[in-house]
Amino acid sequence: MRQELIQPTPLQLVWPAEEYLPEYVHALEQGWSPDTIRSEAGREELARIARDQVTFLALQVDPEGNGPRVTPSIAVTSAQAISRIVAAYCVWLVVVAWRTAQPTPR
């Protein structure tokens, strides 16, 4: 039975959460990458998720900036390793109409 849409908007920004993780993994497996410059970023995300889903999700919203070292996608002036100096606030885009009409990919 098809569920009715609660919101008329077909797209919704959500905080990364376990309920959306299978869809995120599916997108990564299909070749989507969270980094438009570093194509290997998608494979790196899959590896982090496989190692520890709970930690992966926790680091998506990291206001204290305690996550792992950040690999910059832009040129930097120092050749030294760059520590995480910014907080991480990731949001995921969910296609609401698709989520209500289709089963979640596994």
DAKA-V991828 format. One record per pair of residues at least 24 apart in sequence whose C-alpha atoms are under 10 Angstrom apart, sorted by sequence separation. I is the first residue (numbers start at 1). J is the second residue. If there is no record, write none. Layout:
I|J / I|J
This chain:
25|49 / 62|86 / 63|87 / 64|88 / 65|89 / 25|50 / 62|87 / 63|88 / 61|87 / 62|88 / 63|89 / 60|87 / 61|88 / 62|89 / 21|49 / 59|87 / 60|88 / 61|89 / 62|90 / 59|88 / 60|89 / 61|90 / 59|89 / 60|90 / 61|91 / 59|90 / 60|91 / 21|53 / 60|92 / 38|71 / 57|90 / 38|72 / 18|53 / 38|73 / 17|53 / 18|54 / 21|57 / 37|73 / 17|54 / 36|73 / 37|74 / 35|73 / 17|56 / 18|57 / 16|56 / 17|57 / 16|57 / 17|58 / 15|57 / 16|58 / 16|59 / 17|60 / 16|60 / 15|60 / 16|61 / 15|61 / 24|92 / 24|93 / 24|94 / 21|92 / 23|94 / 20|92 / 16|89 / 20|93 / 15|89 / 16|90 / 17|91 / 20|94 / 15|90 / 16|91 / 17|92 / 14|90 / 15|91 / 16|92 / 23|99 / 13|90 / 14|91 / 15|92 / 16|93 / 13|91 / 14|92 / 15|93 / 26|104 / 27|105 / 12|91 / 13|92 / 14|93 / 20|99 / 26|105 / 12|92 / 13|93 / 14|94 / 25|105 / 26|106 / 12|93 / 13|94 / 23|104 / 24|105 / 25|106 / 11|93 / 12|94 / 13|95 / 22|104 / 23|105 / 11|94 / 12|95 / 13|96 / 21|104 / 22|105 / 23|106 / 10|94 / 11|95 / 12|96 / 20|104 / 22|106 / 10|95 / 11|96 / 12|97 / 19|104 / 21|106 / 9|95 / 10|96 / 11|97 / 9|96 / 10|97 / 11|98 / 8|96 / 9|97 / 10|98 / 7|96 / 8|97 / 10|99 / 6|96 / 7|97 / 5|96 / 6|97 / 5|97 / 4|97 / 3|97 / 5|99 / 6|100 / 5|100 / 3|99 / 4|100 / 5|101 / 3|100 / 4|101 / 2|100 / 3|101 / 2|101 / 3|102 / 1|101 / 2|102
